Amino acid sequence: MAAAKRVRTFKEARLGLSKGEALEDAKIFLERERSVKGEGCPLGTDFFAVMRAVAKNDLAAAYEKLLEADPFPAVTGRIAPDPYPETQVFNRKSQKISLRAIACFVADQVRVKKASAQPRSRQKVAVVGSGPAGLAAASGLARLGFRVTVFESSHVLGGTLSYCYPLFRLPEKALSTSLSRLQAQGIEFVSNILIGRDAGIQELFDQGFAAVLLACGAGVPKGLGIPGEDAAGVLSVESFLKLRHWMKAGIEPYSTPLDVGRKVLIVGGGERAFDAARILVRLGRTVTVVVSGSDSALGVEAAMAREAAEEGVKVRTFARALRVQKDHVGCVKVLECEHLDYKIDGQGQLTTVVQPDSDFTMEADTILTVAGGRPDTLFLHRVPGLEFASDGAPVLKSGTRHETSLGGVFACGQLTEPDAGFLAAVNSGKRAVGEITKFLEV
Ligand SMILES: Cc1cc2nc3c(=O)[nH]c(=O)nc-3n(C[C@H](O)[C@H](O)[C@H](O)COP(=O)(O)OP(=O)(O)OC[C@H]3O[C@@H](n4cnc5c(N)ncnc54)[C@H](O)[C@@H]3O)c2cc1C
């Protein structure tokens, strides 16, 4: 879709492949690429097997193959980078063939049917949190025959996928069909329940759950740690995105009463910065993403940076935020920054240096900060026997990656690795399945 059209809509920005294109791309990929360079798919998807099934027009088989490693290919296909980045195969239109786009096409085509009721005779397992890590674990456990219930504190399921990702990148249908498939697998979902407050971990055990997996994410925003950050009009990018999603006041998405003014600065890069920026330009705001590195270190794929620039998002590189200046009533006025530069040090390493006397200011009505998050465990701190480290993450038993200090309680996703991205969160959920299974088999 052309930028001028894209920026007037919240509909999906990248148009998917037609059936003809997907089948042809799969065939060309198989003809030209016998071995791939670089690492395989981080989730372990056998993309060659998927492409062989697509090339034969056997989309059901392709989908089953995808599901072996990826519980929600319609989501992954839209938000994860292509596997084998070094492998470049071009189609007849001279476009690089995207395996994720083909996978996404397959997942969008195949209708969700009631799963061929797998015997679910094994123990009951509770999963706390319905983000990618919790959902991946729930899917893996259900595939092994465990009876799984996912408890979610929000009214919507999907964690950050549901309330942070913009609709033009992850449309509601892609997530809802993925959730329907998990429900069809027999997984139960209970929303609007905050575990640790509305029900304790012991209560879950009392209800017959043999193990509990905490997949609560890292939803407590960290600040930038600069003076003036407490000004009205400074908020984390995640808080902004949540408010926009949750307070759907009208029929149009994002038409909430949150007033950000005209000029918005986003301090920090990465997908969440550019997602927020692209929502804001669609709402007619002037947006600048302020980063301390160069154009090539924005923390997003080149295509996302290019699309954002085409839509009107500005980027200020080599700028370090120093402090927020407030007006007389305590609202954001300007962001004070300093210019950075690069220098090669004695060991030939590139280092950042501050340009002397380079302070400058940028006016802002709102400043969104991108500084990551801390584990979301406020209510779990009261659980006797569950220990937490100083960074907020649960203490894990030595020799394990998911088993906590409290017997039968496991943890995964951003709760244990606060910087984990989507694929790492999914893999963590998948790995936790192995440790839970081992624990329950003893
Ligand atoms: C806007 C945005 C864009 C992003 N884009 C990308 C991207 O392009 N690529 C990428 O790799 N990563 C991206 N990420 C990061 C990625 O989304 C996260 O890595 C991933 O969502 C972490 O998954 P999780 O399951 O650990 O946690 P979450 O998705 O945060 O899910 C945790 C869930 O637990 C629930 N919960 C918390 N406490 C409780 C409790 N006590 N009881 C019940 N429920 C509870 C929460 O409500 C939440 O639903 C992005 C993040 C954001 C915010």
Ligand as a Chemical Component Dictionary entry (heavy atoms), coordinates in Angstrom:
data_LIG
# 
_chem_comp.id                   LIG 
_chem_comp.type                 NON-POLYMER 
_chem_comp.pdbx_formal_charge   0 
_chem_comp.three_letter_code    LIG 
# 
loop_
_chem_comp_atom.comp_id 
_chem_comp_atom.atom_id 
_chem_comp_atom.alt_atom_id 
_chem_comp_atom.type_symbol 
_chem_comp_atom.charge 
_chem_comp_atom.model_Cartn_x 
_chem_comp_atom.model_Cartn_y 
_chem_comp_atom.model_Cartn_z 
_chem_comp_atom.pdbx_ordinal 
LIG C1  C1  C 0 4.463  -2.216  20.925 1  
LIG C2  C2  C 0 5.354  -3.399  21.019 2  
LIG C3  C3  C 0 5.890  -3.895  19.872 3  
LIG C4  C4  C 0 6.742  -4.984  19.913 4  
LIG N1  N1  N 0 7.253  -5.447  18.754 5  
LIG C5  C5  C 0 8.087  -6.504  18.758 6  
LIG C6  C6  C 0 8.600  -7.030  17.540 7  
LIG O1  O1  O 0 8.323  -6.525  16.459 8  
LIG N2  N2  N 0 9.439  -8.098  17.612 9  
LIG C7  C7  C 0 9.758  -8.686  18.807 10 
LIG O2  O2  O 0 10.518 -9.656  18.826 11 
LIG N3  N3  N 0 9.266  -8.239  19.981 12 
LIG C8  C8  C 0 8.440  -7.164  19.985 13 
LIG N4  N4  N 0 7.918  -6.700  21.166 14 
LIG C9  C9  C 0 8.219  -7.442  22.408 15 
LIG C10 C10 C 0 7.291  -8.672  22.585 16 
LIG O3  O3  O 0 5.957  -8.309  22.371 17 
LIG C11 C11 C 0 7.485  -9.275  23.961 18 
LIG O4  O4  O 0 8.774  -9.841  23.950 19 
LIG C12 C12 C 0 6.483  -10.405 24.285 20 
LIG O5  O5  O 0 5.164  -9.940  24.215 21 
LIG C13 C13 C 0 6.740  -10.961 25.686 22 
LIG O6  O6  O 0 5.840  -12.006 25.907 23 
LIG P1  P1  P 0 5.407  -12.502 27.360 24 
LIG O7  O7  O 0 4.392  -13.563 27.121 25 
LIG O8  O8  O 0 6.610  -12.824 28.145 26 
LIG O9  O9  O 0 4.737  -11.228 28.073 27 
LIG P2  P2  P 0 3.459  -10.346 27.740 28 
LIG O10 O10 O 0 3.176  -10.283 26.289 29 
LIG O11 O11 O 0 3.695  -9.048  28.438 30 
LIG O12 O12 O 0 2.255  -11.109 28.445 31 
LIG C14 C14 C 0 2.153  -11.204 29.859 32 
LIG C15 C15 C 0 0.690  -11.342 30.232 33 
LIG O13 O13 O 0 0.563  -11.685 31.608 34 
LIG C16 C16 C 0 -0.543 -10.999 32.157 35 
LIG N5  N5  N 0 -0.346 -10.956 33.615 36 
LIG C17 C17 C 0 0.630  -10.294 34.295 37 
LIG N6  N6  N 0 0.521  -10.519 35.620 38 
LIG C18 C18 C 0 -0.554 -11.356 35.776 39 
LIG C19 C19 C 0 -1.154 -11.937 36.911 40 
LIG N7  N7  N 0 -0.668 -11.747 38.154 41 
LIG N8  N8  N 0 -2.269 -12.703 36.725 42 
LIG C20 C20 C 0 -2.755 -12.930 35.476 43 
LIG N9  N9  N 0 -2.194 -12.385 34.349 44 
LIG C21 C21 C 0 -1.112 -11.625 34.510 45 
LIG C22 C22 C 0 -0.469 -9.638  31.467 46 
LIG O14 O14 O 0 -1.710 -8.966  31.523 47 
LIG C23 C23 C 0 -0.098 -10.057 30.044 48 
LIG O15 O15 O 0 -1.251 -10.317 29.286 49 
LIG C24 C24 C 0 7.077  -5.598  21.159 50 
LIG C25 C25 C 0 6.526  -5.104  22.335 51 
LIG C26 C26 C 0 5.670  -4.003  22.284 52 
LIG C27 C27 C 0 5.122  -3.446  23.568 53 
# 
loop_
_chem_comp_bond.comp_id 
_chem_comp_bond.atom_id_1 
_chem_comp_bond.atom_id_2 
_chem_comp_bond.value_order 
_chem_comp_bond.pdbx_ordinal 
LIG C1  C2  SING 1  
LIG C2  C3  SING 2  
LIG C2  C26 DOUB 3  
LIG C3  C4  DOUB 4  
LIG C4  N1  SING 5  
LIG C4  C24 SING 6  
LIG N1  C5  DOUB 7  
LIG C5  C6  SING 8  
LIG C5  C8  SING 9  
LIG C6  O1  DOUB 10 
LIG C6  N2  SING 11 
LIG N2  C7  SING 12 
LIG C7  O2  DOUB 13 
LIG C7  N3  SING 14 
LIG N3  C8  DOUB 15 
LIG C8  N4  SING 16 
LIG N4  C9  SING 17 
LIG N4  C24 SING 18 
LIG C9  C10 SING 19 
LIG C10 O3  SING 20 
LIG C10 C11 SING 21 
LIG C11 O4  SING 22 
LIG C11 C12 SING 23 
LIG C12 O5  SING 24 
LIG C12 C13 SING 25 
LIG C13 O6  SING 26 
LIG O6  P1  SING 27 
LIG P1  O7  DOUB 28 
LIG P1  O8  SING 29 
LIG P1  O9  SING 30 
LIG O9  P2  SING 31 
LIG P2  O10 DOUB 32 
LIG P2  O11 SING 33 
LIG P2  O12 SING 34 
LIG O12 C14 SING 35 
LIG C14 C15 SING 36 
LIG C15 O13 SING 37 
LIG C15 C23 SING 38 
LIG O13 C16 SING 39 
LIG C16 N5  SING 40 
LIG C16 C22 SING 41 
LIG N5  C17 SING 42 
LIG N5  C21 SING 43 
LIG C17 N6  DOUB 44 
LIG N6  C18 SING 45 
LIG C18 C19 SING 46 
LIG C18 C21 DOUB 47 
LIG C19 N7  SING 48 
LIG C19 N8  DOUB 49 
LIG N8  C20 SING 50 
LIG C20 N9  DOUB 51 
LIG N9  C21 SING 52 
LIG C22 O14 SING 53 
LIG C22 C23 SING 54 
LIG C23 O15 SING 55 
LIG C24 C25 DOUB 56 
LIG C25 C26 SING 57 
LIG C26 C27 SING 58 
# 
